[in-house]
Amino acid sequence: MLDSYRIIKGSAEKLSTDTRKYFLNIEESAFGFTGITKQGSDVMVHMQDVLTERPTIEDIMLANVERRKKDVN
C-alpha cells in the first residue's frame, strides 16, 4: 500500500483545477503546498519541479479521512 501513494510538495503556482483532481487532500501555506496522491506518475507528468516523498501509513489514513469529509459536505 505504501508504494501506491506519494506525498507531493511544491509551489502553490503549480496547482490548478486540473492538477488538484489528482490529490486526496492538499494543504496550502504561504510557502507552497503538500498533497497526497495515489496517481504519482500522472502528477509528475503534469507538474514539473515538485518534490516527492514516500508517505507513512498515518499520512495515507489521514488523507483518506479528509477526502471523505470533503465528499460528504
Helices and strands as residue ranges (DSSP letters): G 2-4, E 6-10, G 12-14, H 17-20, E 23-29, E 32-37, H 40-46, E 51-53, H 57-72
